[in-house]
C-alpha cells in the first residue's frame, strides 16, 4: 500500500480515531478531580482523604487495564484480528462516559472508572499492534511517532478545554420550546461520549485488519520474559523497555493528582493547570513524528538513553518550582524527554516482535505505561504529605535507574537506514 510521507494511510486513520477518543479521555483527568471536590458527588470516602481518593480514582484506569493488556494482545495475535477489540472497547467508553452524568456517590465513580479500564485494555494494545502490523521495518519509527503525535494532540487538547468547559457552566439549551440545563460537569461527560463515538465511526469505516499470521498454533507461554534468554544481558530487552516505560509514565503522572495543591502553591487557576498538564503533551506533539523518523535513520537506542537521562532533571525541577510559567517550561522539557523514549521504545520492541506476536510483545510496554500512569497519581496522592517535592524526587530517581538499565540491557536489533544506505 502507498504511504503518505512514509506513513501508512490506515495508520493515519487509526491515529485520528485515537486522537478523538483521547480528547474525551483526557477531559476526565482534569474533570474528575474537580468533580470529586464538588458538591455533585458524596458518600463514604473509604477512610481516604479527598486527595488520596482522587489518586485512586485516576489510578483505577491504569490499574484495571494494565494487567489485562497482555491477555487482549495475545488474543488478538491468536485470532489474527484487532479491529473487533477496538470497537468493543470504544462502545464501553461511550456508555461509561454518558453514565458519569448520573453519578452521585464515590463508589459509582470507582465502578465507572473500572469499566473504562476494561475498555482501555481492549483498545490500547490492539491499536499499537495494528500500527506495528501496518508499518515496515524501515519506517516503523515514523509510523509509531505519527500515531503517537495524533493521539497526543487529543490528549493535550482535552485538559486545556476541560477547565474552560467547567468554568463556563452551567449551560442552557432551548429545544422545541423547552429549556435544558446542563452543569459544566454534565457537558464535559457528554462531550467525552461524543468524541468516543467519532472514534468508533472512524475505526468502523476506515480500518481493516491486515493479513497477519495467526499465532493460534504456535506454542506460547503467554508470560513475560524477565531474564534475557540469550544470556547476553541480565534482563530481557522487551522487559527492560517495559520497565523504563513504567518509570517514564509514573514521572509524568505524579503531576495529575495535585491540581488543587499546585494551583494554591503557584496562585493560579484551573485553566493554567490545564496548560501545564498539556505542556508535556505539546512537546511530544511537536517531536514524536520527527524523532520517530530519525530513529529509523539513526537507530532507536541512543534516543531512548538520552531521553531517560533528560527525564531526571525535568521531573525533579517540578517539585521545587514556585512560578506558573517555569512549571510550564519544566513540563514542556519533560515532554521533550518523553518524546525521545516512548515511540522509539515501541518501535524497538516492534523490531524484536515482527508482526506475528506484536500484540503480545507490545502489550508489555503498553501495560507498563498503564501501570506507570496509575502509580504516578498514587505516589503523589499518598506521598505529598511528606513534602511537595517528595513524589517528584522519587520519580526522578526512578528515571535515573531507567537510564542505567536501557544503557546496559538494550541493543539495536536492526541496521539503521543511514548505515544500510552507506553500505549500498
Buried (B, 14 or more C-beta within 10 A) or exposed (E): EEBEEBBBEBBBBBBBBBBBBBBBBBBBBBBBBBBBBEEBBEEEEEEBEBBBBBBBBBBBBBBBBBBBBBBBBBBBBBBBBBBEBBBBBBBBBBBBBBBBBEBEEBEBBBBBBBBBBBBBBBBBBBBBBBBBBBBEBBBBBBBBBBBBBBBBBBBBBBBBBBBEBBEEBEEEEEEEEEEEEBBBBBBBBBBBBBBBBBBBEBBEEBBEBBEBEEBEEEEEEEEBEEEBEEEEBEBBBBBBBBBBBBBBBBBBBBBBBBBBEBBEBBEBEBBBBBBBBBBBBBBBBBBBBBBBBBBBBBBBBBBBBBBBBBBBBBBBBBBEBEEBBBBBBBBBBBBBBBBBBBBBBBBBBBBBBBBBBBBBBBBBBBBBBBBBBBBBBBBBBBBBEEEBBBBBBBBBBBBBEBBEBBBEBBEBBBBBBEEEEEEE
